[in-house]
Amino acid sequence: MATKLFCFLEIIGVGYKASTNAQGSILYLKLGFSHEIRLQVTPSVRVFCLKPNLICCTGMDHQKVTQFAAIVKSCKPPEVYKGKGIHLQHHPTKK
């Protein structure tokens, strides 16, 4: 699968982590809740965790990649005051 678009998500916060299973079909998020969040990755999108706090979403279709990134970001949107949460990398948070 040739990738056309890369979307990087950065997780900021103490104890916030992300991981994937071996096939990359399920994304696990630990975001300070009492439970772990499991997201099923759509077949047209591939997800890699480069570091525990950096998620890379890739794919051919721009809409599906950005839509999946928005779903991940909605799990813990960025907080205005301290900046904790999931951000698109190199995208400032408005205060």
PDB file with one MODEL, atoms N, CA, C and O in Angstrom:
MODEL        1
ATOM      1  N   MET A   1       0.844  -1.183   0.000  1.00  0.00           N
ATOM      2  CA  MET A   1       0.000   0.000   0.000  1.00  0.00           C
ATOM      3  C   MET A   1       0.881   1.236   0.000  1.00  0.00           C
ATOM      4  O   MET A   1       1.601   1.487   0.967  1.00  0.00           O
ATOM      5  N   ALA A   2       0.832   1.997  -1.061  1.00  0.00           N
ATOM      6  CA  ALA A   2       1.595   3.237  -1.135  1.00  0.00           C
ATOM      7  C   ALA A   2       0.846   4.325  -0.370  1.00  0.00           C
ATOM      8  O   ALA A   2      -0.351   4.522  -0.578  1.00  0.00           O
ATOM      9  N   THR A   3       1.542   5.022   0.505  1.00  0.00           N
ATOM     10  CA  THR A   3       0.893   6.040   1.315  1.00  0.00           C
ATOM     11  C   THR A   3       1.082   7.397   0.674  1.00  0.00           C
ATOM     12  O   THR A   3       2.143   7.719   0.140  1.00  0.00           O
ATOM     13  N   LYS A   4       0.042   8.167   0.741  1.00  0.00           N
ATOM     14  CA  LYS A   4       0.054   9.479   0.133  1.00  0.00           C
ATOM     15  C   LYS A   4       0.037  10.577   1.187  1.00  0.00           C
ATOM     16  O   LYS A   4       0.597  11.654   0.979  1.00  0.00           O
ATOM     17  N   LEU A   5      -0.602  10.306   2.312  1.00  0.00           N
ATOM     18  CA  LEU A   5      -0.814  11.323   3.330  1.00  0.00           C
ATOM     19  C   LEU A   5      -0.357  10.795   4.688  1.00  0.00           C
ATOM     20  O   LEU A   5      -0.621   9.646   5.043  1.00  0.00           O
ATOM     21  N   PHE A   6       0.320  11.638   5.426  1.00  0.00           N
ATOM     22  CA  PHE A   6       0.736  11.327   6.790  1.00  0.00           C
ATOM     23  C   PHE A   6       0.101  12.346   7.718  1.00  0.00           C
ATOM     24  O   PHE A   6       0.103  13.542   7.427  1.00  0.00           O
ATOM     25  N   CYS A   7      -0.444  11.878   8.836  1.00  0.00           N
ATOM     26  CA  CYS A   7      -1.031  12.745   9.838  1.00  0.00           C
ATOM     27  C   CYS A   7      -0.466  12.318  11.195  1.00  0.00           C
ATOM     28  O   CYS A   7      -0.691  11.191  11.638  1.00  0.00           O
ATOM     29  N   PHE A   8       0.258  13.210  11.845  1.00  0.00           N
ATOM     30  CA  PHE A   8       0.894  12.893  13.119  1.00  0.00           C
ATOM     31  C   PHE A   8       0.086  13.495  14.257  1.00  0.00           C
ATOM     32  O   PHE A   8      -0.277  14.670  14.221  1.00  0.00           O
ATOM     33  N   LEU A   9      -0.192  12.677  15.268  1.00  0.00           N
ATOM     34  CA  LEU A   9      -0.890  13.116  16.471  1.00  0.00           C
ATOM     35  C   LEU A   9       0.059  12.980  17.653  1.00  0.00           C
ATOM     36  O   LEU A   9       0.725  11.958  17.817  1.00  0.00           O
ATOM     37  N   GLU A  10       0.110  14.012  18.464  1.00  0.00           N
ATOM     38  CA  GLU A  10       1.008  14.026  19.615  1.00  0.00           C
ATOM     39  C   GLU A  10       0.174  14.003  20.892  1.00  0.00           C
ATOM     40  O   GLU A  10      -0.768  14.781  21.043  1.00  0.00           O
ATOM     41  N   ILE A  11       0.526  13.105  21.803  1.00  0.00           N
ATOM     42  CA  ILE A  11      -0.179  12.987  23.079  1.00  0.00           C
ATOM     43  C   ILE A  11       0.658  13.689  24.138  1.00  0.00           C
ATOM     44  O   ILE A  11       1.824  13.351  24.341  1.00  0.00           O
ATOM     45  N   ILE A  12       0.060  14.665  24.812  1.00  0.00           N
ATOM     46  CA  ILE A  12       0.765  15.425  25.842  1.00  0.00           C
ATOM     47  C   ILE A  12       0.041  15.223  27.169  1.00  0.00           C
ATOM     48  O   ILE A  12      -1.160  15.470  27.274  1.00  0.00           O
ATOM     49  N   GLY A  13       0.776  14.777  28.175  1.00  0.00           N
ATOM     50  CA  GLY A  13       0.221  14.571  29.503  1.00  0.00           C
ATOM     51  C   GLY A  13       0.976  13.465  30.219  1.00  0.00           C
ATOM     52  O   GLY A  13       1.489  12.539  29.591  1.00  0.00           O
ATOM     53  N   VAL A  14       1.038  13.570  31.525  1.00  0.00           N
ATOM     54  CA  VAL A  14       1.746  12.576  32.322  1.00  0.00           C
ATOM     55  C   VAL A  14       0.940  11.289  32.345  1.00  0.00           C
ATOM     56  O   VAL A  14      -0.222  11.288  32.750  1.00  0.00           O
ATOM     57  N   GLY A  15       1.552  10.193  31.912  1.00  0.00           N
ATOM     58  CA  GLY A  15       0.903   8.890  31.920  1.00  0.00           C
ATOM     59  C   GLY A  15       0.032   8.605  30.721  1.00  0.00           C
ATOM     60  O   GLY A  15      -0.554   7.525  30.644  1.00  0.00           O
ATOM     61  N   TYR A  16      -0.082   9.529  29.775  1.00  0.00           N
ATOM     62  CA  TYR A  16      -0.880   9.295  28.572  1.00  0.00           C
ATOM     63  C   TYR A  16      -0.028   8.522  27.574  1.00  0.00           C
ATOM     64  O   TYR A  16       1.095   8.928  27.274  1.00  0.00           O
ATOM     65  N   LYS A  17      -0.553   7.408  27.054  1.00  0.00           N
ATOM     66  CA  LYS A  17       0.207   6.549  26.145  1.00  0.00           C
ATOM     67  C   LYS A  17      -0.685   6.002  25.052  1.00  0.00           C
ATOM     68  O   LYS A  17      -1.907   5.955  25.194  1.00  0.00           O
ATOM     69  N   ALA A  18      -0.063   5.589  23.961  1.00  0.00           N
ATOM     70  CA  ALA A  18      -0.766   4.930  22.870  1.00  0.00           C
ATOM     71  C   ALA A  18       0.044   3.724  22.431  1.00  0.00           C
ATOM     72  O   ALA A  18       1.270   3.715  22.532  1.00  0.00           O
ATOM     73  N   SER A  19      -0.658   2.697  21.939  1.00  0.00           N
ATOM     74  CA  SER A  19       0.003   1.512  21.403  1.00  0.00           C
ATOM     75  C   SER A  19      -0.948   0.851  20.409  1.00  0.00           C
ATOM     76  O   SER A  19      -2.152   1.109  20.410  1.00  0.00           O
ATOM     77  N   THR A  20      -0.385  -0.003  19.567  1.00  0.00           N
ATOM     78  CA  THR A  20      -1.196  -0.752  18.605  1.00  0.00           C
ATOM     79  C   THR A  20      -0.918  -2.238  18.784  1.00  0.00           C
ATOM     80  O   THR A  20       0.072  -2.626  19.404  1.00  0.00           O
ATOM     81  N   ASN A  21      -1.808  -3.068  18.231  1.00  0.00           N
ATOM     82  CA  ASN A  21      -1.529  -4.499  18.230  1.00  0.00           C
ATOM     83  C   ASN A  21      -0.543  -4.799  17.105  1.00  0.00           C
ATOM     84  O   ASN A  21      -0.143  -3.890  16.379  1.00  0.00           O
ATOM     85  N   ALA A  22      -0.158  -6.031  16.955  1.00  0.00           N
ATOM     86  CA  ALA A  22       0.882  -6.400  15.989  1.00  0.00           C
ATOM     87  C   ALA A  22       0.479  -6.097  14.549  1.00  0.00           C
ATOM     88  O   ALA A  22       1.330  -5.725  13.741  1.00  0.00           O
ATOM     89  N   GLN A  23      -0.795  -6.250  14.214  1.00  0.00           N
ATOM     90  CA  GLN A  23      -1.250  -5.995  12.852  1.00  0.00           C
ATOM     91  C   GLN A  23      -1.542  -4.521  12.601  1.00  0.00           C
ATOM     92  O   GLN A  23      -1.650  -4.111  11.446  1.00  0.00           O
ATOM     93  N   GLY A  24      -1.670  -3.724  13.639  1.00  0.00           N
ATOM     94  CA  GLY A  24      -2.003  -2.311  13.490  1.00  0.00           C
ATOM     95  C   GLY A  24      -3.477  -2.081  13.231  1.00  0.00           C
ATOM     96  O   GLY A  24      -3.849  -1.031  12.707  1.00  0.00           O
ATOM     97  N   SER A  25      -4.325  -3.032  13.582  1.00  0.00           N
ATOM     98  CA  SER A  25      -5.756  -2.882  13.323  1.00  0.00           C
ATOM     99  C   SER A  25      -6.516  -2.317  14.518  1.00  0.00           C
ATOM    100  O   SER A  25      -7.663  -1.897  14.371  1.00  0.00           O
ATOM    101  N   ILE A  26      -5.904  -2.298  15.689  1.00  0.00           N
ATOM    102  CA  ILE A  26      -6.539  -1.743  16.888  1.00  0.00           C
ATOM    103  C   ILE A  26      -5.564  -0.771  17.545  1.00  0.00           C
ATOM    104  O   ILE A  26      -4.387  -1.082  17.725  1.00  0.00           O
ATOM    105  N   LEU A  27      -6.068   0.404  17.899  1.00  0.00           N
ATOM    106  CA  LEU A  27      -5.277   1.425  18.588  1.00  0.00           C
ATOM    107  C   LEU A  27      -5.728   1.470  20.039  1.00  0.00           C
ATOM    108  O   LEU A  27      -6.913   1.650  20.319  1.00  0.00           O
ATOM    109  N   TYR A  28      -4.790   1.309  20.961  1.00  0.00           N
ATOM    110  CA  TYR A  28      -5.073   1.357  22.391  1.00  0.00           C
ATOM    111  C   TYR A  28      -4.597   2.689  22.935  1.00  0.00           C
ATOM    112  O   TYR A  28      -3.460   3.091  22.690  1.00  0.00           O
ATOM    113  N   LEU A  29      -5.463   3.382  23.678  1.00  0.00           N
ATOM    114  CA  LEU A  29      -5.121   4.685  24.254  1.00  0.00           C
ATOM    115  C   LEU A  29      -5.305   4.637  25.762  1.00  0.00           C
ATOM    116  O   LEU A  29      -6.348   4.206  26.254  1.00  0.00           O
ATOM    117  N   LYS A  30      -4.292   5.080  26.491  1.00  0.00           N
ATOM    118  CA  LYS A  30      -4.390   5.265  27.937  1.00  0.00           C
ATOM    119  C   LYS A  30      -4.343   6.774  28.175  1.00  0.00           C
ATOM    120  O   LYS A  30      -3.293   7.403  28.039  1.00  0.00           O
ATOM    121  N   LEU A  31      -5.497   7.344  28.533  1.00  0.00           N
ATOM    122  CA  LEU A  31      -5.613   8.799  28.603  1.00  0.00           C
ATOM    123  C   LEU A  31      -6.065   9.297  29.970  1.00  0.00           C
ATOM    124  O   LEU A  31      -6.715  10.338  30.066  1.00  0.00           O
ATOM    125  N   GLY A  32      -5.731   8.571  31.014  1.00  0.00           N
ATOM    126  CA  GLY A  32      -6.056   9.022  32.357  1.00  0.00           C
ATOM    127  C   GLY A  32      -7.433   8.607  32.838  1.00  0.00           C
ATOM    128  O   GLY A  32      -7.830   8.977  33.943  1.00  0.00           O
ATOM    129  N   PHE A  33      -8.166   7.857  32.050  1.00  0.00           N
ATOM    130  CA  PHE A  33      -9.454   7.344  32.486  1.00  0.00           C
ATOM    131  C   PHE A  33      -9.230   6.033  33.243  1.00  0.00           C
ATOM    132  O   PHE A  33      -8.115   5.514  33.277  1.00  0.00           O
ATOM    133  N   SER A  34     -10.291   5.505  33.846  1.00  0.00           N
ATOM    134  CA  SER A  34     -10.161   4.261  34.595  1.00  0.00           C
ATOM    135  C   SER A  34     -10.036   3.049  33.680  1.00  0.00           C
ATOM    136  O   SER A  34      -9.717   1.954  34.143  1.00  0.00           O
ATOM    137  N   HIS A  35     -10.285   3.236  32.386  1.00  0.00           N
ATOM    138  CA  HIS A  35     -10.230   2.132  31.436  1.00  0.00           C
ATOM    139  C   HIS A  35      -9.367   2.521  30.240  1.00  0.00           C
ATOM    140  O   HIS A  35      -9.063   3.695  30.032  1.00  0.00           O
ATOM    141  N   GLU A  36      -8.984   1.530  29.469  1.00  0.00           N
ATOM    142  CA  GLU A  36      -8.194   1.746  28.254  1.00  0.00           C
ATOM    143  C   GLU A  36      -9.166   1.892  27.076  1.00  0.00           C
ATOM    144  O   GLU A  36     -10.120   1.122  26.961  1.00  0.00           O
ATOM    145  N   ILE A  37      -8.931   2.857  26.220  1.00  0.00           N
ATOM    146  CA  ILE A  37      -9.798   3.087  25.059  1.00  0.00           C
ATOM    147  C   ILE A  37      -9.259   2.288  23.887  1.00  0.00           C
ATOM    148  O   ILE A  37      -8.074   2.377  23.566  1.00  0.00           O
ATOM    149  N   ARG A  38     -10.129   1.498  23.239  1.00  0.00           N
ATOM    150  CA  ARG A  38      -9.753   0.702  22.069  1.00  0.00           C
ATOM    151  C   ARG A  38     -10.486   1.256  20.858  1.00  0.00           C
ATOM    152  O   ARG A  38     -11.712   1.362  20.864  1.00  0.00           O
ATOM    153  N   LEU A  39      -9.735   1.610  19.816  1.00  0.00           N
ATOM    154  CA  LEU A  39     -10.328   2.108  18.583  1.00  0.00           C
ATOM    155  C   LEU A  39     -10.007   1.149  17.445  1.00  0.00           C
ATOM    156  O   LEU A  39      -8.848   0.797  17.230  1.00  0.00           O
ATOM    157  N   GLN A  40     -11.026   0.732  16.724  1.00  0.00           N
ATOM    158  CA  GLN A  40     -10.850  -0.113  15.550  1.00  0.00           C
ATOM    159  C   GLN A  40     -10.429   0.773  14.383  1.00  0.00           C
ATOM    160  O   GLN A  40     -11.116   1.741  14.056  1.00  0.00           O
ATOM    161  N   VAL A  41      -9.312   0.447  13.759  1.00  0.00           N
ATOM    162  CA  VAL A  41      -8.782   1.235  12.649  1.00  0.00           C
ATOM    163  C   VAL A  41      -9.489   0.806  11.367  1.00  0.00           C
ATOM    164  O   VAL A  41      -9.652  -0.388  11.112  1.00  0.00           O
ATOM    165  N   THR A  42      -9.910   1.785  10.557  1.00  0.00           N
ATOM    166  CA  THR A  42     -10.565   1.470   9.294  1.00  0.00           C
ATOM    167  C   THR A  42      -9.567   0.810   8.344  1.00  0.00           C
ATOM    168  O   THR A  42      -8.369   1.079   8.439  1.00  0.00           O
ATOM    169  N   PRO A  43     -10.032  -0.050   7.425  1.00  0.00           N
ATOM    170  CA  PRO A  43      -9.106  -0.792   6.555  1.00  0.00           C
ATOM    171  C   PRO A  43      -8.274   0.088   5.618  1.00  0.00           C
ATOM    172  O   PRO A  43      -7.182  -0.314   5.216  1.00  0.00           O
ATOM    173  N   SER A  44      -8.766   1.276   5.262  1.00  0.00           N
ATOM    174  CA  SER A  44      -8.026   2.140   4.341  1.00  0.00           C
ATOM    175  C   SER A  44      -6.983   3.009   5.049  1.00  0.00           C
ATOM    176  O   SER A  44      -6.264   3.764   4.394  1.00  0.00           O
ATOM    177  N   VAL A  45      -6.894   2.910   6.373  1.00  0.00           N
ATOM    178  CA  VAL A  45      -5.949   3.713   7.158  1.00  0.00           C
ATOM    179  C   VAL A  45      -5.014   2.769   7.893  1.00  0.00           C
ATOM    180  O   VAL A  45      -5.443   1.744   8.422  1.00  0.00           O
ATOM    181  N   ARG A  46      -3.731   3.120   7.922  1.00  0.00           N
ATOM    182  CA  ARG A  46      -2.755   2.365   8.722  1.00  0.00           C
ATOM    183  C   ARG A  46      -2.273   3.251   9.856  1.00  0.00           C
ATOM    184  O   ARG A  46      -2.080   4.453   9.676  1.00  0.00           O
ATOM    185  N   VAL A  47      -2.081   2.656  11.020  1.00  0.00           N
ATOM    186  CA  VAL A  47      -1.681   3.406  12.210  1.00  0.00           C
ATOM    187  C   VAL A  47      -0.413   2.793  12.779  1.00  0.00           C
ATOM    188  O   VAL A  47      -0.303   1.576  12.922  1.00  0.00           O
ATOM    189  N   PHE A  48       0.544   3.657  13.102  1.00  0.00           N
ATOM    190  CA  PHE A  48       1.790   3.251  13.755  1.00  0.00           C
ATOM    191  C   PHE A  48       1.988   4.123  14.980  1.00  0.00           C
ATOM    192  O   PHE A  48       1.618   5.298  14.976  1.00  0.00           O
ATOM    193  N   CYS A  49       2.565   3.561  16.019  1.00  0.00           N
ATOM    194  CA  CYS A  49       2.977   4.341  17.186  1.00  0.00           C
ATOM    195  C   CYS A  49       4.494   4.403  17.159  1.00  0.00           C
ATOM    196  O   CYS A  49       5.172   3.433  17.496  1.00  0.00           O
ATOM    197  N   LEU A  50       5.016   5.545  16.759  1.00  0.00           N
ATOM    198  CA  LEU A  50       6.463   5.702  16.664  1.00  0.00           C
ATOM    199  C   LEU A  50       7.092   5.780  18.048  1.00  0.00           C
ATOM    200  O   LEU A  50       8.172   5.235  18.274  1.00  0.00           O
ATOM    201  N   LYS A  51       6.425   6.449  18.963  1.00  0.00           N
ATOM    202  CA  LYS A  51       6.799   6.528  20.368  1.00  0.00           C
ATOM    203  C   LYS A  51       5.503   6.357  21.157  1.00  0.00           C
ATOM    204  O   LYS A  51       4.424   6.408  20.566  1.00  0.00           O
ATOM    205  N   PRO A  52       5.574   6.158  22.461  1.00  0.00           N
ATOM    206  CA  PRO A  52       4.319   6.026  23.217  1.00  0.00           C
ATOM    207  C   PRO A  52       3.445   7.278  23.171  1.00  0.00           C
ATOM    208  O   PRO A  52       2.253   7.210  23.470  1.00  0.00           O
ATOM    209  N   ASN A  53       4.025   8.420  22.799  1.00  0.00           N
ATOM    210  CA  ASN A  53       3.227   9.643  22.747  1.00  0.00           C
ATOM    211  C   ASN A  53       3.122  10.225  21.338  1.00  0.00           C
ATOM    212  O   ASN A  53       2.765  11.394  21.190  1.00  0.00           O
ATOM    213  N   LEU A  54       3.422   9.446  20.306  1.00  0.00           N
ATOM    214  CA  LEU A  54       3.342   9.923  18.926  1.00  0.00           C
ATOM    215  C   LEU A  54       2.657   8.874  18.053  1.00  0.00           C
ATOM    216  O   LEU A  54       3.126   7.741  17.943  1.00  0.00           O
ATOM    217  N   ILE A  55       1.543   9.265  17.435  1.00  0.00           N
ATOM    218  CA  ILE A  55       0.759   8.367  16.586  1.00  0.00           C
ATOM    219  C   ILE A  55       0.873   8.859  15.154  1.00  0.00           C
ATOM    220  O   ILE A  55       0.743  10.055  14.894  1.00  0.00           O
ATOM    221  N   CYS A  56       1.116   7.946  14.225  1.00  0.00           N
ATOM    222  CA  CYS A  56       1.199   8.272  12.802  1.00  0.00           C
ATOM    223  C   CYS A  56       0.057   7.567  12.079  1.00  0.00           C
ATOM    224  O   CYS A  56      -0.032   6.339  12.106  1.00  0.00           O
ATOM    225  N   CYS A  57      -0.816   8.337  11.434  1.00  0.00           N
ATOM    226  CA  CYS A  57      -1.906   7.801  10.619  1.00  0.00           C
ATOM    227  C   CYS A  57      -1.542   8.012   9.156  1.00  0.00           C
ATOM    228  O   CYS A  57      -1.219   9.131   8.757  1.00  0.00           O
ATOM    229  N   THR A  58      -1.588   6.959   8.355  1.00  0.00           N
ATOM    230  CA  THR A  58      -1.234   7.062   6.941  1.00  0.00           C
ATOM    231  C   THR A  58      -2.317   6.419   6.096  1.00  0.00           C
ATOM    232  O   THR A  58      -3.094   5.590   6.570  1.00  0.00           O
ATOM    233  N   GLY A  59      -2.350   6.821   4.833  1.00  0.00           N
ATOM    234  CA  GLY A  59      -3.312   6.234   3.911  1.00  0.00           C
ATOM    235  C   GLY A  59      -3.336   6.984   2.595  1.00  0.00           C
ATOM    236  O   GLY A  59      -2.626   7.973   2.412  1.00  0.00           O
ATOM    237  N   MET A  60      -4.159   6.502   1.688  1.00  0.00           N
ATOM    238  CA  MET A  60      -4.274   7.115   0.371  1.00  0.00           C
ATOM    239  C   MET A  60      -5.364   8.187   0.333  1.00  0.00           C
ATOM    240  O   MET A  60      -5.212   9.207  -0.338  1.00  0.00           O
ATOM    241  N   ASP A  61      -6.455   7.955   1.050  1.00  0.00           N
ATOM    242  CA  ASP A  61      -7.602   8.854   1.005  1.00  0.00           C
ATOM    243  C   ASP A  61      -7.477   9.927   2.084  1.00  0.00           C
ATOM    244  O   ASP A  61      -7.422   9.616   3.273  1.00  0.00           O
ATOM    245  N   HIS A  62      -7.432  11.185   1.665  1.00  0.00           N
ATOM    246  CA  HIS A  62      -7.242  12.311   2.583  1.00  0.00           C
ATOM    247  C   HIS A  62      -8.381  12.395   3.597  1.00  0.00           C
ATOM    248  O   HIS A  62      -8.136  12.621   4.782  1.00  0.00           O
ATOM    249  N   GLN A  63      -9.615  12.218   3.147  1.00  0.00           N
ATOM    250  CA  GLN A  63     -10.750  12.356   4.040  1.00  0.00           C
ATOM    251  C   GLN A  63     -10.763  11.276   5.119  1.00  0.00           C
ATOM    252  O   GLN A  63     -11.040  11.574   6.281  1.00  0.00           O
ATOM    253  N   LYS A  64     -10.468  10.032   4.758  1.00  0.00           N
ATOM    254  CA  LYS A  64     -10.517   8.940   5.734  1.00  0.00           C
ATOM    255  C   LYS A  64      -9.392   9.049   6.759  1.00  0.00           C
ATOM    256  O   LYS A  64      -9.590   8.732   7.931  1.00  0.00           O
ATOM    257  N   VAL A  65      -8.209   9.498   6.324  1.00  0.00           N
ATOM    258  CA  VAL A  65      -7.092   9.654   7.263  1.00  0.00           C
ATOM    259  C   VAL A  65      -7.384  10.776   8.252  1.00  0.00           C
ATOM    260  O   VAL A  65      -7.196  10.603   9.456  1.00  0.00           O
ATOM    261  N   THR A  66      -7.838  11.918   7.761  1.00  0.00           N
ATOM    262  CA  THR A  66      -8.124  13.038   8.663  1.00  0.00           C
ATOM    263  C   THR A  66      -9.346  12.759   9.529  1.00  0.00           C
ATOM    264  O   THR A  66      -9.416  13.237  10.661  1.00  0.00           O
ATOM    265  N   GLN A  67     -10.312  11.993   9.019  1.00  0.00           N
ATOM    266  CA  GLN A  67     -11.474  11.637   9.825  1.00  0.00           C
ATOM    267  C   GLN A  67     -11.072  10.717  10.975  1.00  0.00           C
ATOM    268  O   GLN A  67     -11.550  10.886  12.096  1.00  0.00           O
ATOM    269  N   PHE A  68     -10.196   9.744  10.706  1.00  0.00           N
ATOM    270  CA  PHE A  68      -9.737   8.877  11.785  1.00  0.00           C
ATOM    271  C   PHE A  68      -8.905   9.676  12.798  1.00  0.00           C
ATOM    272  O   PHE A  68      -9.007   9.445  14.003  1.00  0.00           O
ATOM    273  N   ALA A  69      -8.087  10.611  12.313  1.00  0.00           N
ATOM    274  CA  ALA A  69      -7.309  11.460  13.228  1.00  0.00           C
ATOM    275  C   ALA A  69      -8.242  12.299  14.102  1.00  0.00           C
ATOM    276  O   ALA A  69      -7.955  12.512  15.280  1.00  0.00           O
ATOM    277  N   ALA A  70      -9.344  12.773  13.547  1.00  0.00           N
ATOM    278  CA  ALA A  70     -10.306  13.551  14.325  1.00  0.00           C
ATOM    279  C   ALA A  70     -11.008  12.674  15.368  1.00  0.00           C
ATOM    280  O   ALA A  70     -11.310  13.141  16.466  1.00  0.00           O
ATOM    281  N   ILE A  71     -11.267  11.411  15.031  1.00  0.00           N
ATOM    282  CA  ILE A  71     -11.879  10.488  15.995  1.00  0.00           C
ATOM    283  C   ILE A  71     -10.929  10.247  17.160  1.00  0.00           C
ATOM    284  O   ILE A  71     -11.352  10.231  18.317  1.00  0.00           O
ATOM    285  N   VAL A  72      -9.648  10.058  16.858  1.00  0.00           N
ATOM    286  CA  VAL A  72      -8.650   9.855  17.920  1.00  0.00           C
ATOM    287  C   VAL A  72      -8.537  11.109  18.777  1.00  0.00           C
ATOM    288  O   VAL A  72      -8.474  11.024  20.003  1.00  0.00           O
ATOM    289  N   LYS A  73      -8.511  12.264  18.136  1.00  0.00           N
ATOM    290  CA  LYS A  73      -8.379  13.530  18.860  1.00  0.00           C
ATOM    291  C   LYS A  73      -9.590  13.793  19.745  1.00  0.00           C
ATOM    292  O   LYS A  73      -9.452  14.421  20.795  1.00  0.00           O
ATOM    293  N   SER A  74     -10.773  13.329  19.350  1.00  0.00           N
ATOM    294  CA  SER A  74     -11.982  13.573  20.136  1.00  0.00           C
ATOM    295  C   SER A  74     -12.016  12.752  21.423  1.00  0.00           C
ATOM    296  O   SER A  74     -12.816  13.041  22.312  1.00  0.00           O
ATOM    297  N   CYS A  75     -11.162  11.736  21.537  1.00  0.00           N
ATOM    298  CA  CYS A  75     -11.101  10.952  22.773  1.00  0.00           C
ATOM    299  C   CYS A  75     -10.593  11.789  23.938  1.00  0.00           C
ATOM    300  O   CYS A  75     -11.040  11.605  25.070  1.00  0.00           O
ATOM    301  N   LYS A  76      -9.678  12.694  23.683  1.00  0.00           N
ATOM    302  CA  LYS A  76      -9.149  13.592  24.715  1.00  0.00           C
ATOM    303  C   LYS A  76      -8.711  14.882  24.022  1.00  0.00           C
ATOM    304  O   LYS A  76      -7.528  15.037  23.719  1.00  0.00           O
ATOM    305  N   PRO A  77      -9.644  15.820  23.760  1.00  0.00           N
ATOM    306  CA  PRO A  77      -9.261  17.053  23.062  1.00  0.00           C
ATOM    307  C   PRO A  77      -8.291  17.879  23.895  1.00  0.00           C
ATOM    308  O   PRO A  77      -8.266  17.752  25.119  1.00  0.00           O
ATOM    309  N   PRO A  78      -7.491  18.726  23.247  1.00  0.00           N
ATOM    310  CA  PRO A  78      -6.495  19.496  23.991  1.00  0.00           C
ATOM    311  C   PRO A  78      -7.136  20.472  24.968  1.00  0.00           C
ATOM    312  O   PRO A  78      -8.112  21.155  24.656  1.00  0.00           O
ATOM    313  N   GLU A  79      -6.559  20.510  26.150  1.00  0.00           N
ATOM    314  CA  GLU A  79      -7.019  21.420  27.187  1.00  0.00           C
ATOM    315  C   GLU A  79      -6.376  22.786  26.948  1.00  0.00           C
ATOM    316  O   GLU A  79      -5.199  22.859  26.597  1.00  0.00           O
ATOM    317  N   VAL A  80      -7.120  23.847  27.129  1.00  0.00           N
ATOM    318  CA  VAL A  80      -6.627  25.177  26.799  1.00  0.00           C
ATOM    319  C   VAL A  80      -5.570  25.656  27.791  1.00  0.00           C
ATOM    320  O   VAL A  80      -4.591  26.280  27.384  1.00  0.00           O
ATOM    321  N   TYR A  81      -5.744  25.380  29.068  1.00  0.00           N
ATOM    322  CA  TYR A  81      -4.880  25.968  30.082  1.00  0.00           C
ATOM    323  C   TYR A  81      -3.521  25.286  30.185  1.00  0.00           C
ATOM    324  O   TYR A  81      -2.494  25.964  30.151  1.00  0.00           O
ATOM    325  N   LYS A  82      -3.489  23.963  30.310  1.00  0.00           N
ATOM    326  CA  LYS A  82      -2.215  23.261  30.460  1.00  0.00           C
ATOM    327  C   LYS A  82      -1.746  22.610  29.175  1.00  0.00           C
ATOM    328  O   LYS A  82      -0.574  22.249  29.068  1.00  0.00           O
ATOM    329  N   GLY A  83      -2.620  22.450  28.200  1.00  0.00           N
ATOM    330  CA  GLY A  83      -2.233  21.855  26.926  1.00  0.00           C
ATOM    331  C   GLY A  83      -2.234  20.343  26.902  1.00  0.00           C
ATOM    332  O   GLY A  83      -1.725  19.741  25.956  1.00  0.00           O
ATOM    333  N   LYS A  84      -2.802  19.709  27.936  1.00  0.00           N
ATOM    334  CA  LYS A  84      -2.834  18.245  27.962  1.00  0.00           C
ATOM    335  C   LYS A  84      -3.910  17.735  27.010  1.00  0.00           C
ATOM    336  O   LYS A  84      -4.963  18.352  26.855  1.00  0.00           O
ATOM    337  N   GLY A  85      -3.629  16.600  26.376  1.00  0.00           N
ATOM    338  CA  GLY A  85      -4.585  15.992  25.473  1.00  0.00           C
ATOM    339  C   GLY A  85      -3.898  15.539  24.191  1.00  0.00           C
ATOM    340  O   GLY A  85      -2.678  15.383  24.151  1.00  0.00           O
ATOM    341  N   ILE A  86      -4.691  15.329  23.144  1.00  0.00           N
ATOM    342  CA  ILE A  86      -4.167  14.873  21.852  1.00  0.00           C
ATOM    343  C   ILE A  86      -4.209  16.031  20.866  1.00  0.00           C
ATOM    344  O   ILE A  86      -5.264  16.613  20.613  1.00  0.00           O
ATOM    345  N   HIS A  87      -3.040  16.358  20.313  1.00  0.00           N
ATOM    346  CA  HIS A  87      -2.894  17.474  19.381  1.00  0.00           C
ATOM    347  C   HIS A  87      -2.456  16.950  18.017  1.00  0.00           C
ATOM    348  O   HIS A  87      -1.783  15.924  17.923  1.00  0.00           O
ATOM    349  N   LEU A  88      -2.839  17.658  16.972  1.00  0.00           N
ATOM    350  CA  LEU A  88      -2.179  17.448  15.695  1.00  0.00           C
ATOM    351  C   LEU A  88      -0.799  18.072  15.826  1.00  0.00           C
ATOM    352  O   LEU A  88      -0.672  19.198  16.308  1.00  0.00           O
ATOM    353  N   GLN A  89       0.229  17.362  15.406  1.00  0.00           N
ATOM    354  CA  GLN A  89       1.592  17.856  15.593  1.00  0.00           C
ATOM    355  C   GLN A  89       1.795  19.122  14.777  1.00  0.00           C
ATOM    356  O   GLN A  89       1.333  19.207  13.639  1.00  0.00           O
ATOM    357  N   HIS A  90       2.473  20.093  15.340  1.00  0.00           N
ATOM    358  CA  HIS A  90       2.760  21.398  14.730  1.00  0.00           C
ATOM    359  C   HIS A  90       1.475  22.202  14.485  1.00  0.00           C
ATOM    360  O   HIS A  90       1.409  22.998  13.549  1.00  0.00           O
ATOM    361  N   HIS A  91       0.482  21.996  15.307  1.00  0.00           N
ATOM    362  CA  HIS A  91      -0.768  22.747  15.193  1.00  0.00           C
ATOM    363  C   HIS A  91      -1.006  23.432  16.529  1.00  0.00           C
ATOM    364  O   HIS A  91      -1.244  22.748  17.525  1.00  0.00           O
ATOM    365  N   PRO A  92      -0.948  24.786  16.588  1.00  0.00           N
ATOM    366  CA  PRO A  92      -1.062  25.469  17.883  1.00  0.00           C
ATOM    367  C   PRO A  92      -2.465  25.380  18.462  1.00  0.00           C
ATOM    368  O   PRO A  92      -3.446  25.289  17.725  1.00  0.00           O
ATOM    369  N   THR A  93      -2.552  25.406  19.804  1.00  0.00           N
ATOM    370  CA  THR A  93      -3.822  25.425  20.504  1.00  0.00           C
ATOM    371  C   THR A  93      -4.182  26.870  20.794  1.00  0.00           C
ATOM    372  O   THR A  93      -3.377  27.613  21.354  1.00  0.00           O
ATOM    373  N   LYS A  94      -5.395  27.275  20.414  1.00  0.00           N
ATOM    374  CA  LYS A  94      -5.827  28.656  20.622  1.00  0.00           C
ATOM    375  C   LYS A  94      -6.206  28.866  22.082  1.00  0.00           C
ATOM    376  O   LYS A  94      -6.849  28.018  22.700  1.00  0.00           O
ATOM    377  N   LYS A  95      -5.800  30.004  22.618  1.00  0.00           N
ATOM    378  CA  LYS A  95      -6.136  30.344  24.004  1.00  0.00           C
ATOM    379  C   LYS A  95      -7.146  31.450  24.033  1.00  0.00           C
ATOM    380  O   LYS A  95      -7.559  31.881  25.109  1.00  0.00           O
TER     381      LYS A  95
ENDMDL
END
